[in-house]
Amino acid sequence: HSVLLLDEIEKAHPDLFNVLLQIMDHGKLTDHNGKQVDFRTVILIMTTNAGASELAKQAYGFTRSKREGDDHEAINRMFAPEFRNRLDATITFAHLSQEVIAKVVEKFVLQLEAQLGDRNVTIELSEEATRWLIANGYDELMGARPMARVIQEHIKKPLADEVLFGHLKSGGHVRVVVDKDEGGRDKLGFQFLDGPITPKPEKLPSAARPKAKRRASPRPKPKGDGKRGSLPKVPLIKA
């Protein structure tokens, strides 16, 4: 079993939809040489931006169901009926919530902390800094893509200077907080905390196994009839 993802399917060549019709109808694909590829165990997922502009519009006096109806109308205009009839389901994604954006921020900060692991630098993000990044790094039209640029500009670059020439040359713990600039506007700042850094263990210590006792090696059996004081059957000196 496998999953085939076709991202932004509306940008594909129109002839590709005929190929997809063959796959969704017969579960196989045949090329011009007669070679067949089996698609019976393939889950086909397609994404599209059709209807995104309709959802982004301010719906004054309209409910969410009305906007979702406009979204489906845009999909109907984009794709032919025979193609839409072969789709099992159509899922509409809404804007990301504040809780999801906070997890995106945490993901980027953890990636940055992993990059600075060799320098023994740990990063702590305050709640105020998280809210500042959500407000300045997320756009409903662009999604969470601008978040990487905001973290690059306001956290990663200043920390790189501190790691090379400043407080974090020998490692340390930094806390990202919200500060004020000269104009009184909010910006991100850093608090460098003193104290030894406890490295995170890579693996949990395994329980000590008891050492196995050595077994005594068996003594060699004496040659002859096995009785004490008996002479060997073969004489040692030949007369």
C-alpha positions as CSV (number, residue, x, y, z in Angstrom):
1,H,0.0,0.0,0.0
2,S,1.2,3.5,-0.8
3,V,0.0,7.1,-0.9
4,L,0.4,9.3,-3.9
5,L,0.1,13.1,-3.3
6,L,-0.5,15.5,-6.2
7,D,0.0,19.0,-4.9
8,E,-1.8,21.9,-6.5
9,I,-3.4,19.7,-9.1
10,E,-5.1,22.7,-10.8
11,K,-1.6,23.7,-12.2
12,A,-1.2,20.4,-14.1
13,H,-1.5,20.0,-17.8
14,P,-5.1,19.2,-19.0
15,D,-4.0,15.9,-20.5
16,L,-3.0,14.7,-17.0
17,F,-6.7,14.6,-16.0
18,N,-7.3,12.0,-18.7
19,V,-4.5,9.8,-17.2
20,L,-6.1,10.2,-13.7
21,L,-9.5,9.1,-15.1
22,Q,-7.9,5.9,-16.2
23,I,-6.3,5.3,-12.8
24,M,-9.5,6.0,-10.9
25,D,-11.6,3.9,-13.2
26,H,-9.5,0.8,-13.8
27,G,-6.9,1.0,-11.0
28,K,-4.0,0.7,-13.5
29,L,-2.1,2.8,-15.9
30,T,-0.8,1.7,-19.3
31,D,1.9,3.6,-21.1
32,H,2.5,3.8,-24.9
33,N,4.7,0.7,-24.8
34,G,2.0,-1.4,-23.2
35,K,3.6,-1.5,-19.8
36,Q,1.0,-1.5,-17.0
37,V,1.4,-0.1,-13.5
38,D,-1.0,-1.3,-10.7
39,F,-2.7,1.4,-8.7
40,R,-5.3,-0.8,-6.9
41,T,-3.5,-0.4,-3.5
42,V,-2.7,3.3,-4.0
43,I,-4.4,6.1,-2.0
44,L,-4.6,9.1,-4.3
45,I,-4.7,12.5,-2.6
46,M,-4.9,15.8,-4.5
47,T,-4.6,19.4,-3.2
48,T,-5.8,22.5,-4.8
49,N,-6.0,26.3,-4.1
50,A,-9.3,26.5,-6.0
51,G,-11.7,28.4,-3.9
52,A,-9.1,29.8,-1.5
53,S,-9.7,33.4,-2.7
54,E,-13.5,32.9,-2.0
55,L,-12.8,31.7,1.5
56,A,-10.4,34.6,2.1
57,K,-12.9,37.3,1.3
58,Q,-14.6,39.0,4.1
59,A,-18.1,37.5,4.3
60,Y,-20.1,40.5,5.6
61,G,-23.6,39.3,6.4
62,F,-22.9,35.7,5.3
63,T,-22.4,32.6,7.4
64,R,-19.6,30.1,7.0
65,S,-21.8,27.7,5.1
66,K,-22.4,30.4,2.5
67,R,-18.6,30.8,2.1
68,E,-18.1,27.0,1.8
69,G,-20.8,27.0,-0.9
70,D,-18.8,29.5,-2.8
71,D,-15.7,27.3,-2.3
72,H,-17.5,24.3,-3.9
73,E,-18.7,26.4,-6.8
74,A,-15.1,27.4,-7.5
75,I,-14.1,23.7,-7.6
76,N,-17.0,23.0,-9.9
77,R,-15.7,25.6,-12.3
78,M,-12.1,24.4,-12.2
79,F,-12.7,20.6,-12.7
80,A,-14.8,18.8,-15.2
81,P,-17.9,16.8,-13.9
82,E,-16.5,13.4,-15.0
83,F,-13.4,14.1,-12.9
84,R,-15.3,15.3,-9.8
85,N,-17.6,12.3,-10.0
86,R,-14.7,10.0,-9.4
87,L,-13.5,11.6,-6.2
88,D,-14.6,9.9,-3.0
89,A,-14.6,13.1,-0.9
90,T,-13.7,16.8,-0.9
91,I,-12.3,18.3,2.3
92,T,-12.2,22.0,2.9
93,F,-9.4,23.3,5.2
94,A,-10.1,26.4,7.3
95,H,-7.6,28.8,8.7
96,L,-5.2,27.6,11.4
97,S,-6.2,28.3,15.0
98,Q,-4.1,30.0,17.6
99,E,-3.3,26.7,19.3
100,V,-2.0,25.2,16.1
101,I,0.1,28.3,15.3
102,A,1.7,28.0,18.8
103,K,2.7,24.4,18.0
104,V,4.2,25.7,14.7
105,V,6.3,28.2,16.7
106,E,7.4,25.5,19.1
107,K,8.5,23.3,16.2
108,F,10.7,26.1,14.7
109,V,12.3,26.8,18.0
110,L,13.0,23.1,18.7
111,Q,14.7,22.9,15.3
112,L,16.8,25.9,16.1
113,E,17.8,24.4,19.5
114,A,18.8,21.2,17.8
115,Q,21.1,23.2,15.4
116,L,22.7,24.8,18.4
117,G,23.1,21.5,20.4
118,D,26.8,21.2,19.5
119,R,27.3,24.6,21.2
120,N,25.5,23.6,24.4
121,V,22.9,26.3,23.9
122,T,19.3,25.8,25.1
123,I,16.4,28.1,24.3
124,E,13.3,28.9,26.3
125,L,10.4,30.8,24.8
126,S,8.2,32.9,27.1
127,E,4.4,33.1,26.6
128,E,4.7,36.8,25.6
129,A,7.3,35.9,22.9
130,T,5.1,33.1,21.6
131,R,2.1,35.5,21.2
132,W,4.4,38.1,19.5
133,L,5.6,35.5,17.0
134,I,2.0,34.4,16.3
135,A,0.9,38.0,15.7
136,N,3.9,38.8,13.4
137,G,4.6,35.5,11.7
138,Y,1.2,34.3,10.7
139,D,-1.0,35.6,7.9
140,E,-4.4,34.1,7.0
141,L,-3.6,34.5,3.3
142,M,0.0,33.2,3.4
143,G,-0.4,30.7,6.2
144,A,2.5,29.8,8.4
145,R,5.2,30.2,5.8
146,P,6.2,33.7,6.9
147,M,6.9,32.3,10.4
148,A,10.3,30.9,9.3
149,R,11.4,34.3,8.0
150,V,10.3,36.0,11.2
151,I,12.2,33.5,13.4
152,Q,15.2,33.8,11.1
153,E,15.3,37.6,11.4
154,H,14.4,38.1,15.0
155,I,15.8,35.0,16.8
156,K,18.3,33.1,14.7
157,K,20.5,35.9,13.5
158,P,20.9,37.7,16.9
159,L,21.6,34.4,18.5
160,A,24.3,33.6,15.9
161,D,26.1,36.7,17.0
162,E,25.9,35.8,20.6
163,V,27.2,32.3,19.9
164,L,30.2,33.6,18.0
165,F,31.1,36.7,19.9
166,G,28.8,37.2,22.9
167,H,27.2,35.6,25.9
168,L,26.9,32.2,24.4
169,K,30.5,31.6,23.3
170,S,30.8,28.8,25.9
171,G,27.2,27.7,25.8
172,G,24.4,28.7,28.1
173,H,20.6,29.1,28.5
174,V,18.8,31.9,26.7
175,R,15.2,33.0,27.4
176,V,13.3,34.8,24.6
177,V,11.1,37.6,26.0
178,V,9.3,40.7,24.6
179,D,11.2,44.0,25.0
180,K,10.7,47.6,23.9
181,D,12.6,49.3,21.1
182,E,13.5,53.0,21.1
183,G,10.2,53.9,19.6
184,G,8.3,52.1,22.3
185,R,7.2,49.2,20.1
186,D,7.3,45.6,21.1
187,K,10.2,43.5,19.9
188,L,12.0,40.3,20.9
189,G,14.8,40.4,23.4
190,F,17.0,37.9,25.2
191,Q,17.8,37.1,28.8
192,F,21.0,35.0,29.3
193,L,20.7,32.9,32.4
194,D,23.8,31.7,34.2
195,G,24.3,28.2,35.5
196,P,25.6,24.8,34.3
197,I,23.7,23.2,31.5
198,T,22.5,19.7,32.0
199,P,22.7,17.8,28.7
200,K,19.7,15.8,27.8
201,P,20.4,12.0,27.8
202,E,20.3,10.4,24.5
203,K,19.3,7.0,25.9
204,L,18.0,5.9,29.2
205,P,20.5,3.9,31.2
206,S,19.8,0.2,30.8
207,A,19.5,-2.0,33.9
208,A,22.8,-3.8,34.8
209,R,22.7,-7.4,33.9
210,P,24.1,-9.9,36.4
211,K,27.4,-11.4,35.2
212,A,27.2,-15.0,34.3
213,K,29.4,-17.2,36.5
214,R,32.2,-19.1,34.8
215,R,31.8,-22.8,34.7
216,A,34.7,-24.9,35.7
217,S,36.2,-26.7,32.7
218,P,35.9,-30.4,33.0
219,R,39.0,-32.3,34.0
220,P,40.6,-34.5,31.3
221,K,39.8,-38.1,31.8
222,P,42.9,-40.3,32.6
223,K,43.9,-42.7,29.8
224,G,43.7,-46.4,30.6
225,D,41.0,-48.3,32.3
226,G,40.1,-45.3,34.5
227,K,41.3,-46.8,37.8
228,R,43.8,-45.1,40.1
229,G,47.3,-46.6,40.0
230,S,46.6,-48.7,36.9
231,L,49.3,-48.9,34.2
232,P,48.5,-47.7,30.7
233,K,47.7,-50.5,28.2
234,V,50.4,-49.3,25.9
235,P,53.9,-49.4,27.4
236,L,55.8,-46.2,27.5
237,I,59.2,-47.8,26.6
238,K,59.4,-50.4,24.0
239,A,61.7,-53.3,25.0
